[in-house]
């Protein structure tokens, strides 16, 4: 059996895929407080600028 779904249905089921300009990509998670911040290079896709402070805080929290 083949089931076809629309792109919007796929986003609801699997999450929205986000791709940074550095090439890193991820799936947006519902509980993520910073879903548009690339955790590799620090580029904020929503604000269109680097956010080194939030990137540092993310990794500091992740490593503790």
mmCIF file as Biopython writes it, N, C-alpha, C and O atoms, coordinates in Angstrom:
data_model
#
loop_
_atom_site.group_PDB
_atom_site.id
_atom_site.type_symbol
_atom_site.label_atom_id
_atom_site.label_alt_id
_atom_site.label_comp_id
_atom_site.label_asym_id
_atom_site.label_entity_id
_atom_site.label_seq_id
_atom_site.pdbx_PDB_ins_code
_atom_site.Cartn_x
_atom_site.Cartn_y
_atom_site.Cartn_z
_atom_site.occupancy
_atom_site.B_iso_or_equiv
_atom_site.auth_seq_id
_atom_site.auth_asym_id
_atom_site.pdbx_PDB_model_num
ATOM 1   N N  . UNK A ? 1  ? 0.828  -1.169 0.000  1.0 0.0 1  A 1 
ATOM 2   C CA . UNK A ? 1  ? 0.000  0.000  0.000  1.0 0.0 1  A 1 
ATOM 3   C C  . UNK A ? 1  ? 0.884  1.248  0.000  1.0 0.0 1  A 1 
ATOM 4   O O  . UNK A ? 1  ? 1.866  1.315  0.740  1.0 0.0 1  A 1 
ATOM 5   N N  . UNK A ? 2  ? 0.547  2.210  -0.806 1.0 0.0 2  A 1 
ATOM 6   C CA . UNK A ? 2  ? 1.271  3.473  -0.880 1.0 0.0 2  A 1 
ATOM 7   C C  . UNK A ? 2  ? 0.359  4.558  -0.335 1.0 0.0 2  A 1 
ATOM 8   O O  . UNK A ? 2  ? -0.794 4.687  -0.745 1.0 0.0 2  A 1 
ATOM 9   N N  . UNK A ? 3  ? 0.893  5.330  0.591  1.0 0.0 3  A 1 
ATOM 10  C CA . UNK A ? 3  ? 0.144  6.445  1.156  1.0 0.0 3  A 1 
ATOM 11  C C  . UNK A ? 3  ? 0.864  7.725  0.762  1.0 0.0 3  A 1 
ATOM 12  O O  . UNK A ? 3  ? 2.059  7.869  1.022  1.0 0.0 3  A 1 
ATOM 13  N N  . UNK A ? 4  ? 0.168  8.632  0.152  1.0 0.0 4  A 1 
ATOM 14  C CA . UNK A ? 4  ? 0.742  9.910  -0.256 1.0 0.0 4  A 1 
ATOM 15  C C  . UNK A ? 4  ? 0.265  10.987 0.707  1.0 0.0 4  A 1 
ATOM 16  O O  . UNK A ? 4  ? -0.905 11.030 1.086  1.0 0.0 4  A 1 
ATOM 17  N N  . UNK A ? 5  ? 1.204  11.863 1.098  1.0 0.0 5  A 1 
ATOM 18  C CA . UNK A ? 5  ? 0.862  12.976 1.970  1.0 0.0 5  A 1 
ATOM 19  C C  . UNK A ? 5  ? 1.417  14.266 1.370  1.0 0.0 5  A 1 
ATOM 20  O O  . UNK A ? 5  ? 2.348  14.244 0.565  1.0 0.0 5  A 1 
ATOM 21  N N  . UNK A ? 6  ? 0.837  15.369 1.773  1.0 0.0 6  A 1 
ATOM 22  C CA . UNK A ? 6  ? 1.301  16.663 1.288  1.0 0.0 6  A 1 
ATOM 23  C C  . UNK A ? 6  ? 2.542  17.090 2.076  1.0 0.0 6  A 1 
ATOM 24  O O  . UNK A ? 6  ? 2.876  16.493 3.099  1.0 0.0 6  A 1 
ATOM 25  N N  . UNK A ? 7  ? 3.207  18.116 1.591  1.0 0.0 7  A 1 
ATOM 26  C CA . UNK A ? 7  ? 4.392  18.624 2.271  1.0 0.0 7  A 1 
ATOM 27  C C  . UNK A ? 7  ? 4.038  19.157 3.655  1.0 0.0 7  A 1 
ATOM 28  O O  . UNK A ? 7  ? 4.786  18.939 4.608  1.0 0.0 7  A 1 
ATOM 29  N N  . UNK A ? 8  ? 2.911  19.849 3.780  1.0 0.0 8  A 1 
ATOM 30  C CA . UNK A ? 8  ? 2.506  20.380 5.080  1.0 0.0 8  A 1 
ATOM 31  C C  . UNK A ? 8  ? 2.169  19.251 6.055  1.0 0.0 8  A 1 
ATOM 32  O O  . UNK A ? 8  ? 2.439  19.375 7.250  1.0 0.0 8  A 1 
ATOM 33  N N  . UNK A ? 9  ? 1.592  18.168 5.575  1.0 0.0 9  A 1 
ATOM 34  C CA . UNK A ? 9  ? 1.318  17.021 6.434  1.0 0.0 9  A 1 
ATOM 35  C C  . UNK A ? 9  ? 2.627  16.374 6.885  1.0 0.0 9  A 1 
ATOM 36  O O  . UNK A ? 9  ? 2.746  15.947 8.034  1.0 0.0 9  A 1 
ATOM 37  N N  . UNK A ? 10 ? 3.590  16.302 5.999  1.0 0.0 10 A 1 
ATOM 38  C CA . UNK A ? 10 ? 4.893  15.726 6.339  1.0 0.0 10 A 1 
ATOM 39  C C  . UNK A ? 10 ? 5.585  16.561 7.411  1.0 0.0 10 A 1 
ATOM 40  O O  . UNK A ? 10 ? 6.205  16.012 8.322  1.0 0.0 10 A 1 
ATOM 41  N N  . UNK A ? 11 ? 5.481  17.895 7.307  1.0 0.0 11 A 1 
ATOM 42  C CA . UNK A ? 11 ? 6.086  18.770 8.309  1.0 0.0 11 A 1 
ATOM 43  C C  . UNK A ? 11 ? 5.461  18.536 9.675  1.0 0.0 11 A 1 
ATOM 44  O O  . UNK A ? 11 ? 6.159  18.539 10.689 1.0 0.0 11 A 1 
ATOM 45  N N  . UNK A ? 12 ? 4.144  18.332 9.706  1.0 0.0 12 A 1 
ATOM 46  C CA . UNK A ? 12 ? 3.471  18.070 10.979 1.0 0.0 12 A 1 
ATOM 47  C C  . UNK A ? 12 ? 3.894  16.729 11.554 1.0 0.0 12 A 1 
ATOM 48  O O  . UNK A ? 12 ? 4.055  16.597 12.768 1.0 0.0 12 A 1 
ATOM 49  N N  . UNK A ? 13 ? 4.075  15.743 10.701 1.0 0.0 13 A 1 
ATOM 50  C CA . UNK A ? 13 ? 4.445  14.406 11.156 1.0 0.0 13 A 1 
ATOM 51  C C  . UNK A ? 13 ? 5.915  14.298 11.537 1.0 0.0 13 A 1 
ATOM 52  O O  . UNK A ? 13 ? 6.249  13.727 12.576 1.0 0.0 13 A 1 
ATOM 53  N N  . UNK A ? 14 ? 6.784  14.837 10.712 1.0 0.0 14 A 1 
ATOM 54  C CA . UNK A ? 14 ? 8.220  14.629 10.877 1.0 0.0 14 A 1 
ATOM 55  C C  . UNK A ? 14 ? 8.974  15.860 11.355 1.0 0.0 14 A 1 
ATOM 56  O O  . UNK A ? 14 ? 10.161 15.763 11.665 1.0 0.0 14 A 1 
ATOM 57  N N  . UNK A ? 15 ? 8.329  16.997 11.422 1.0 0.0 15 A 1 
ATOM 58  C CA . UNK A ? 15 ? 8.984  18.230 11.826 1.0 0.0 15 A 1 
ATOM 59  C C  . UNK A ? 15 ? 9.518  18.984 10.625 1.0 0.0 15 A 1 
ATOM 60  O O  . UNK A ? 15 ? 9.717  18.421 9.549  1.0 0.0 15 A 1 
ATOM 61  N N  . UNK A ? 16 ? 9.745  20.264 10.834 1.0 0.0 16 A 1 
ATOM 62  C CA . UNK A ? 16 ? 10.251 21.127 9.766  1.0 0.0 16 A 1 
ATOM 63  C C  . UNK A ? 16 ? 11.770 21.020 9.696  1.0 0.0 16 A 1 
ATOM 64  O O  . UNK A ? 16 ? 12.456 21.207 10.701 1.0 0.0 16 A 1 
ATOM 65  N N  . UNK A ? 17 ? 12.297 20.720 8.508  1.0 0.0 17 A 1 
ATOM 66  C CA . UNK A ? 17 ? 13.751 20.635 8.336  1.0 0.0 17 A 1 
ATOM 67  C C  . UNK A ? 17 ? 14.300 22.038 8.107  1.0 0.0 17 A 1 
ATOM 68  O O  . UNK A ? 17 ? 13.796 22.793 7.276  1.0 0.0 17 A 1 
ATOM 69  N N  . UNK A ? 18 ? 15.332 22.364 8.853  1.0 0.0 18 A 1 
ATOM 70  C CA . UNK A ? 18 ? 15.960 23.675 8.767  1.0 0.0 18 A 1 
ATOM 71  C C  . UNK A ? 18 ? 17.393 23.467 8.312  1.0 0.0 18 A 1 
ATOM 72  O O  . UNK A ? 18 ? 18.074 22.558 8.786  1.0 0.0 18 A 1 
ATOM 73  N N  . UNK A ? 19 ? 17.858 24.312 7.387  1.0 0.0 19 A 1 
ATOM 74  C CA . UNK A ? 19 ? 19.230 24.202 6.899  1.0 0.0 19 A 1 
ATOM 75  C C  . UNK A ? 19 ? 19.940 25.537 7.057  1.0 0.0 19 A 1 
ATOM 76  O O  . UNK A ? 19 ? 19.448 26.578 6.620  1.0 0.0 19 A 1 
ATOM 77  N N  . UNK A ? 20 ? 21.099 25.487 7.687  1.0 0.0 20 A 1 
ATOM 78  C CA . UNK A ? 20 ? 21.911 26.686 7.909  1.0 0.0 20 A 1 
ATOM 79  C C  . UNK A ? 20 ? 22.775 26.954 6.686  1.0 0.0 20 A 1 
ATOM 80  O O  . UNK A ? 20 ? 22.987 26.076 5.849  1.0 0.0 20 A 1 
ATOM 81  N N  . UNK A ? 21 ? 23.264 28.170 6.600  1.0 0.0 21 A 1 
ATOM 82  C CA . UNK A ? 21 ? 24.137 28.521 5.476  1.0 0.0 21 A 1 
ATOM 83  C C  . UNK A ? 21 ? 25.496 27.836 5.561  1.0 0.0 21 A 1 
ATOM 84  O O  . UNK A ? 21 ? 26.239 27.811 4.580  1.0 0.0 21 A 1 
ATOM 85  N N  . UNK A ? 22 ? 25.834 27.268 6.752  1.0 0.0 22 A 1 
ATOM 86  C CA . UNK A ? 22 ? 27.092 26.532 6.885  1.0 0.0 22 A 1 
ATOM 87  C C  . UNK A ? 22 ? 26.963 25.095 6.386  1.0 0.0 22 A 1 
ATOM 88  O O  . UNK A ? 22 ? 27.955 24.370 6.309  1.0 0.0 22 A 1 
ATOM 89  N N  . UNK A ? 23 ? 25.732 24.681 6.045  1.0 0.0 23 A 1 
ATOM 90  C CA . UNK A ? 23 ? 25.518 23.334 5.536  1.0 0.0 23 A 1 
ATOM 91  C C  . UNK A ? 23 ? 24.916 22.380 6.553  1.0 0.0 23 A 1 
ATOM 92  O O  . UNK A ? 23 ? 24.435 21.306 6.188  1.0 0.0 23 A 1 
ATOM 93  N N  . UNK A ? 24 ? 24.937 22.758 7.817  1.0 0.0 24 A 1 
ATOM 94  C CA . UNK A ? 24 ? 24.343 21.917 8.865  1.0 0.0 24 A 1 
ATOM 95  C C  . UNK A ? 24 ? 22.821 21.999 8.756  1.0 0.0 24 A 1 
ATOM 96  O O  . UNK A ? 24 ? 22.271 23.071 8.500  1.0 0.0 24 A 1 
ATOM 97  N N  . UNK A ? 25 ? 22.143 20.869 8.950  1.0 0.0 25 A 1 
ATOM 98  C CA . UNK A ? 25 ? 20.679 20.868 8.909  1.0 0.0 25 A 1 
ATOM 99  C C  . UNK A ? 25 ? 20.136 20.065 10.082 1.0 0.0 25 A 1 
ATOM 100 O O  . UNK A ? 25 ? 20.813 19.184 10.612 1.0 0.0 25 A 1 
ATOM 101 N N  . UNK A ? 26 ? 18.910 20.378 10.480 1.0 0.0 26 A 1 
ATOM 102 C CA . UNK A ? 26 ? 18.263 19.716 11.603 1.0 0.0 26 A 1 
ATOM 103 C C  . UNK A ? 26 ? 16.758 19.823 11.446 1.0 0.0 26 A 1 
ATOM 104 O O  . UNK A ? 26 ? 16.250 20.585 10.622 1.0 0.0 26 A 1 
ATOM 105 N N  . UNK A ? 27 ? 16.064 19.049 12.247 1.0 0.0 27 A 1 
ATOM 106 C CA . UNK A ? 27 ? 14.603 19.068 12.247 1.0 0.0 27 A 1 
ATOM 107 C C  . UNK A ? 27 ? 14.149 19.891 13.445 1.0 0.0 27 A 1 
ATOM 108 O O  . UNK A ? 27 ? 14.589 19.659 14.571 1.0 0.0 27 A 1 
ATOM 109 N N  . UNK A ? 28 ? 13.273 20.848 13.196 1.0 0.0 28 A 1 
ATOM 110 C CA . UNK A ? 28 ? 12.755 21.710 14.248 1.0 0.0 28 A 1 
ATOM 111 C C  . UNK A ? 28 ? 11.947 20.871 15.231 1.0 0.0 28 A 1 
ATOM 112 O O  . UNK A ? 28 ? 11.058 20.115 14.840 1.0 0.0 28 A 1 
ATOM 113 N N  . UNK A ? 29 ? 12.272 21.018 16.507 1.0 0.0 29 A 1 
ATOM 114 C CA . UNK A ? 29 ? 11.577 20.289 17.558 1.0 0.0 29 A 1 
ATOM 115 C C  . UNK A ? 29 ? 10.616 21.223 18.286 1.0 0.0 29 A 1 
ATOM 116 O O  . UNK A ? 29 ? 10.893 22.413 18.437 1.0 0.0 29 A 1 
ATOM 117 N N  . UNK A ? 30 ? 9.505  20.687 18.729 1.0 0.0 30 A 1 
ATOM 118 C CA . UNK A ? 30 ? 8.470  21.497 19.380 1.0 0.0 30 A 1 
ATOM 119 C C  . UNK A ? 30 ? 8.969  22.210 20.632 1.0 0.0 30 A 1 
ATOM 120 O O  . UNK A ? 30 ? 8.622  23.370 20.856 1.0 0.0 30 A 1 
ATOM 121 N N  . UNK A ? 31 ? 9.773  21.544 21.447 1.0 0.0 31 A 1 
ATOM 122 C CA . UNK A ? 31 ? 10.211 22.099 22.728 1.0 0.0 31 A 1 
ATOM 123 C C  . UNK A ? 31 ? 11.493 22.916 22.642 1.0 0.0 31 A 1 
ATOM 124 O O  . UNK A ? 31 ? 11.966 23.425 23.658 1.0 0.0 31 A 1 
ATOM 125 N N  . UNK A ? 32 ? 12.056 23.049 21.462 1.0 0.0 32 A 1 
ATOM 126 C CA . UNK A ? 32 ? 13.310 23.784 21.294 1.0 0.0 32 A 1 
ATOM 127 C C  . UNK A ? 32 ? 13.055 25.275 21.448 1.0 0.0 32 A 1 
ATOM 128 O O  . UNK A ? 32 ? 12.248 25.855 20.723 1.0 0.0 32 A 1 
ATOM 129 N N  . UNK A ? 33 ? 13.755 25.894 22.404 1.0 0.0 33 A 1 
ATOM 130 C CA . UNK A ? 33 ? 13.573 27.325 22.653 1.0 0.0 33 A 1 
ATOM 131 C C  . UNK A ? 33 ? 14.312 28.184 21.626 1.0 0.0 33 A 1 
ATOM 132 O O  . UNK A ? 33 ? 14.027 29.373 21.488 1.0 0.0 33 A 1 
ATOM 133 N N  . UNK A ? 34 ? 15.256 27.584 20.911 1.0 0.0 34 A 1 
ATOM 134 C CA . UNK A ? 34 ? 16.037 28.302 19.902 1.0 0.0 34 A 1 
ATOM 135 C C  . UNK A ? 34 ? 16.088 27.459 18.627 1.0 0.0 34 A 1 
ATOM 136 O O  . UNK A ? 34 ? 17.163 27.015 18.226 1.0 0.0 34 A 1 
ATOM 137 N N  . UNK A ? 35 ? 14.944 27.237 17.990 1.0 0.0 35 A 1 
ATOM 138 C CA . UNK A ? 35 ? 14.920 26.313 16.852 1.0 0.0 35 A 1 
ATOM 139 C C  . UNK A ? 35 ? 15.652 26.807 15.610 1.0 0.0 35 A 1 
ATOM 140 O O  . UNK A ? 35 ? 15.982 26.009 14.734 1.0 0.0 35 A 1 
ATOM 141 N N  . UNK A ? 36 ? 15.907 28.098 15.522 1.0 0.0 36 A 1 
ATOM 142 C CA . UNK A ? 36 ? 16.557 28.642 14.326 1.0 0.0 36 A 1 
ATOM 143 C C  . UNK A ? 36 ? 18.025 28.985 14.554 1.0 0.0 36 A 1 
ATOM 144 O O  . UNK A ? 36 ? 18.660 29.579 13.682 1.0 0.0 36 A 1 
ATOM 145 N N  . UNK A ? 37 ? 18.576 28.619 15.717 1.0 0.0 37 A 1 
ATOM 146 C CA . UNK A ? 37 ? 19.982 28.851 16.013 1.0 0.0 37 A 1 
ATOM 147 C C  . UNK A ? 37 ? 20.783 27.612 15.632 1.0 0.0 37 A 1 
ATOM 148 O O  . UNK A ? 37 ? 20.530 26.520 16.141 1.0 0.0 37 A 1 
ATOM 149 N N  . UNK A ? 38 ? 21.739 27.784 14.742 1.0 0.0 38 A 1 
ATOM 150 C CA . UNK A ? 38 ? 22.603 26.673 14.350 1.0 0.0 38 A 1 
ATOM 151 C C  . UNK A ? 38 ? 23.570 26.402 15.497 1.0 0.0 38 A 1 
ATOM 152 O O  . UNK A ? 38 ? 24.317 27.287 15.914 1.0 0.0 38 A 1 
ATOM 153 N N  . UNK A ? 39 ? 23.551 25.172 16.000 1.0 0.0 39 A 1 
ATOM 154 C CA . UNK A ? 39 ? 24.403 24.817 17.124 1.0 0.0 39 A 1 
ATOM 155 C C  . UNK A ? 39 ? 25.815 24.455 16.699 1.0 0.0 39 A 1 
ATOM 156 O O  . UNK A ? 39 ? 26.629 24.045 17.527 1.0 0.0 39 A 1 
ATOM 157 N N  . UNK A ? 40 ? 26.108 24.603 15.427 1.0 0.0 40 A 1 
ATOM 158 C CA . UNK A ? 40 ? 27.457 24.376 14.920 1.0 0.0 40 A 1 
ATOM 159 C C  . UNK A ? 40 ? 28.208 25.701 14.750 1.0 0.0 40 A 1 
ATOM 160 O O  . UNK A ? 40 ? 29.314 25.862 15.266 1.0 0.0 40 A 1 
ATOM 161 N N  . UNK A ? 41 ? 27.599 26.652 14.021 1.0 0.0 41 A 1 
ATOM 162 C CA . UNK A ? 41 ? 28.302 27.904 13.729 1.0 0.0 41 A 1 
ATOM 163 C C  . UNK A ? 41 ? 27.730 29.129 14.459 1.0 0.0 41 A 1 
ATOM 164 O O  . UNK A ? 41 ? 28.388 30.167 14.518 1.0 0.0 41 A 1 
ATOM 165 N N  . UNK A ? 42 ? 26.511 29.023 15.015 1.0 0.0 42 A 1 
ATOM 166 C CA . UNK A ? 42 ? 25.931 30.149 15.748 1.0 0.0 42 A 1 
ATOM 167 C C  . UNK A ? 42 ? 25.078 31.089 14.916 1.0 0.0 42 A 1 
ATOM 168 O O  . UNK A ? 42 ? 24.637 32.120 15.423 1.0 0.0 42 A 1 
ATOM 169 N N  . UNK A ? 43 ? 24.833 30.766 13.656 1.0 0.0 43 A 1 
ATOM 170 C CA . UNK A ? 43 ? 24.004 31.617 12.794 1.0 0.0 43 A 1 
ATOM 171 C C  . UNK A ? 43 ? 22.543 31.471 13.216 1.0 0.0 43 A 1 
ATOM 172 O O  . UNK A ? 43 ? 22.040 30.355 13.342 1.0 0.0 43 A 1 
ATOM 173 N N  . UNK A ? 44 ? 21.868 32.590 13.433 1.0 0.0 44 A 1 
ATOM 174 C CA . UNK A ? 44 ? 20.447 32.601 13.778 1.0 0.0 44 A 1 
ATOM 175 C C  . UNK A ? 44 ? 19.676 32.898 12.497 1.0 0.0 44 A 1 
ATOM 176 O O  . UNK A ? 44 ? 19.698 34.023 11.998 1.0 0.0 44 A 1 
ATOM 177 N N  . UNK A ? 45 ? 19.002 31.895 11.974 1.0 0.0 45 A 1 
ATOM 178 C CA . UNK A ? 45 ? 18.297 32.038 10.709 1.0 0.0 45 A 1 
ATOM 179 C C  . UNK A ? 45 ? 17.134 33.013 10.791 1.0 0.0 45 A 1 
ATOM 180 O O  . UNK A ? 45 ? 16.796 33.650 9.794  1.0 0.0 45 A 1 
ATOM 181 N N  . UNK A ? 46 ? 16.521 33.140 11.948 1.0 0.0 46 A 1 
ATOM 182 C CA . UNK A ? 46 ? 15.384 34.043 12.122 1.0 0.0 46 A 1 
ATOM 183 C C  . UNK A ? 46 ? 15.840 35.505 12.132 1.0 0.0 46 A 1 
ATOM 184 O O  . UNK A ? 46 ? 15.232 36.354 11.480 1.0 0.0 46 A 1 
ATOM 185 N N  . UNK A ? 47 ? 16.911 35.794 12.875 1.0 0.0 47 A 1 
ATOM 186 C CA . UNK A ? 47 ? 17.411 37.171 12.994 1.0 0.0 47 A 1 
ATOM 187 C C  . UNK A ? 47 ? 18.472 37.522 11.962 1.0 0.0 47 A 1 
ATOM 188 O O  . UNK A ? 47 ? 18.885 38.678 11.860 1.0 0.0 47 A 1 
ATOM 189 N N  . UNK A ? 48 ? 18.917 36.521 11.191 1.0 0.0 48 A 1 
ATOM 190 C CA . UNK A ? 48 ? 19.901 36.705 10.118 1.0 0.0 48 A 1 
ATOM 191 C C  . UNK A ? 48 ? 21.206 37.338 10.613 1.0 0.0 48 A 1 
ATOM 192 O O  . UNK A ? 48 ? 21.736 38.274 10.015 1.0 0.0 48 A 1 
ATOM 193 N N  . UNK A ? 49 ? 21.711 36.783 11.745 1.0 0.0 49 A 1 
ATOM 194 C CA . UNK A ? 49 ? 22.994 37.238 12.270 1.0 0.0 49 A 1 
ATOM 195 C C  . UNK A ? 49 ? 23.571 36.146 13.161 1.0 0.0 49 A 1 
ATOM 196 O O  . UNK A ? 49 ? 22.852 35.247 13.597 1.0 0.0 49 A 1 
ATOM 197 N N  . UNK A ? 50 ? 24.869 36.228 13.430 1.0 0.0 50 A 1 
ATOM 198 C CA . UNK A ? 50 ? 25.516 35.284 14.328 1.0 0.0 50 A 1 
ATOM 199 C C  . UNK A ? 50 ? 25.175 35.661 15.765 1.0 0.0 50 A 1 
ATOM 200 O O  . UNK A ? 50 ? 25.121 36.840 16.113 1.0 0.0 50 A 1 
ATOM 201 N N  . UNK A ? 51 ? 24.946 34.642 16.594 1.0 0.0 51 A 1 
ATOM 202 C CA . UNK A ? 51 ? 24.643 34.870 17.996 1.0 0.0 51 A 1 
ATOM 203 C C  . UNK A ? 51 ? 25.566 33.990 18.836 1.0 0.0 51 A 1 
ATOM 204 O O  . UNK A ? 51 ? 25.187 32.907 19.282 1.0 0.0 51 A 1 
ATOM 205 N N  . UNK A ? 52 ? 26.779 34.482 19.038 1.0 0.0 52 A 1 
ATOM 206 C CA . UNK A ? 52 ? 27.804 33.731 19.762 1.0 0.0 52 A 1 
ATOM 207 C C  . UNK A ? 52 ? 27.413 33.499 21.217 1.0 0.0 52 A 1 
ATOM 208 O O  . UNK A ? 52 ? 27.752 32.465 21.792 1.0 0.0 52 A 1 
ATOM 209 N N  . UNK A ? 53 ? 26.713 34.437 21.808 1.0 0.0 53 A 1 
ATOM 210 C CA . UNK A ? 53 ? 26.340 34.326 23.221 1.0 0.0 53 A 1 
ATOM 211 C C  . UNK A ? 53 ? 25.366 33.168 23.429 1.0 0.0 53 A 1 
ATOM 212 O O  . UNK A ? 53 ? 25.560 32.352 24.331 1.0 0.0 53 A 1 
ATOM 213 N N  . UNK A ? 54 ? 24.320 33.088 22.605 1.0 0.0 54 A 1 
ATOM 214 C CA . UNK A ? 54 ? 23.366 31.990 22.732 1.0 0.0 54 A 1 
ATOM 215 C C  . UNK A ? 54 ? 24.003 30.651 22.385 1.0 0.0 54 A 1 
ATOM 216 O O  . UNK A ? 54 ? 23.663 29.632 22.985 1.0 0.0 54 A 1 
ATOM 217 N N  . UNK A ? 55 ? 24.918 30.642 21.427 1.0 0.0 55 A 1 
ATOM 218 C CA . UNK A ? 55 ? 25.625 29.408 21.073 1.0 0.0 55 A 1 
ATOM 219 C C  . UNK A ? 55 ? 26.471 28.932 22.250 1.0 0.0 55 A 1 
ATOM 220 O O  . UNK A ? 55 ? 26.474 27.745 22.577 1.0 0.0 55 A 1 
ATOM 221 N N  . UNK A ? 56 ? 27.182 29.851 22.881 1.0 0.0 56 A 1 
ATOM 222 C CA . UNK A ? 56 ? 27.999 29.509 24.043 1.0 0.0 56 A 1 
ATOM 223 C C  . UNK A ? 56 ? 27.130 28.964 25.178 1.0 0.0 56 A 1 
ATOM 224 O O  . UNK A ? 56 ? 27.475 27.960 25.801 1.0 0.0 56 A 1 
ATOM 225 N N  . UNK A ? 57 ? 25.996 29.633 25.446 1.0 0.0 57 A 1 
ATOM 226 C CA . UNK A ? 57 ? 25.090 29.192 26.510 1.0 0.0 57 A 1 
ATOM 227 C C  . UNK A ? 57 ? 24.525 27.805 26.209 1.0 0.0 57 A 1 
ATOM 228 O O  . UNK A ? 57 ? 24.377 26.987 27.116 1.0 0.0 57 A 1 
ATOM 229 N N  . UNK A ? 58 ? 24.211 27.537 24.944 1.0 0.0 58 A 1 
ATOM 230 C CA . UNK A ? 58 ? 23.698 26.225 24.556 1.0 0.0 58 A 1 
ATOM 231 C C  . UNK A ? 58 ? 24.711 25.146 24.882 1.0 0.0 58 A 1 
ATOM 232 O O  . UNK A ? 58 ? 24.371 24.153 25.525 1.0 0.0 58 A 1 
ATOM 233 N N  . UNK A ? 59 ? 25.967 25.327 24.442 1.0 0.0 59 A 1 
ATOM 234 C CA . UNK A ? 59 ? 26.986 24.295 24.655 1.0 0.0 59 A 1 
ATOM 235 C C  . UNK A ? 59 ? 27.381 24.189 26.126 1.0 0.0 59 A 1 
ATOM 236 O O  . UNK A ? 59 ? 27.692 23.096 26.601 1.0 0.0 59 A 1 
ATOM 237 N N  . UNK A ? 60 ? 27.374 25.291 26.843 1.0 0.0 60 A 1 
ATOM 238 C CA . UNK A ? 60 ? 27.684 25.256 28.271 1.0 0.0 60 A 1 
ATOM 239 C C  . UNK A ? 60 ? 26.624 24.417 29.015 1.0 0.0 60 A 1 
ATOM 240 O O  . UNK A ? 60 ? 26.965 23.592 29.862 1.0 0.0 60 A 1 
ATOM 241 N N  . UNK A ? 61 ? 25.357 24.634 28.693 1.0 0.0 61 A 1 
ATOM 242 C CA . UNK A ? 61 ? 24.271 23.867 29.301 1.0 0.0 61 A 1 
ATOM 243 C C  . UNK A ? 61 ? 24.324 22.401 28.879 1.0 0.0 61 A 1 
ATOM 244 O O  . UNK A ? 61 ? 24.087 21.509 29.694 1.0 0.0 61 A 1 
ATOM 245 N N  . UNK A ? 62 ? 24.632 22.156 27.624 1.0 0.0 62 A 1 
ATOM 246 C CA . UNK A ? 62 ? 24.682 20.805 27.083 1.0 0.0 62 A 1 
ATOM 247 C C  . UNK A ? 62 ? 25.795 19.984 27.750 1.0 0.0 62 A 1 
ATOM 248 O O  . UNK A ? 62 ? 25.624 18.790 27.994 1.0 0.0 62 A 1 
ATOM 249 N N  . UNK A ? 63 ? 26.918 20.617 28.038 1.0 0.0 63 A 1 
ATOM 250 C CA . UNK A ? 63 ? 28.070 19.913 28.593 1.0 0.0 63 A 1 
ATOM 251 C C  . UNK A ? 63 ? 28.010 19.749 30.105 1.0 0.0 63 A 1 
ATOM 252 O O  . UNK A ? 63 ? 28.763 18.953 30.666 1.0 0.0 63 A 1 
ATOM 253 N N  . UNK A ? 64 ? 27.134 20.482 30.770 1.0 0.0 64 A 1 
ATOM 254 C CA . UNK A ? 64 ? 27.007 20.357 32.243 1.0 0.0 64 A 1 
ATOM 255 C C  . UNK A ? 64 ? 26.012 19.322 32.636 1.0 0.0 64 A 1 
ATOM 256 O O  . UNK A ? 64 ? 25.790 19.098 33.826 1.0 0.0 64 A 1 
#
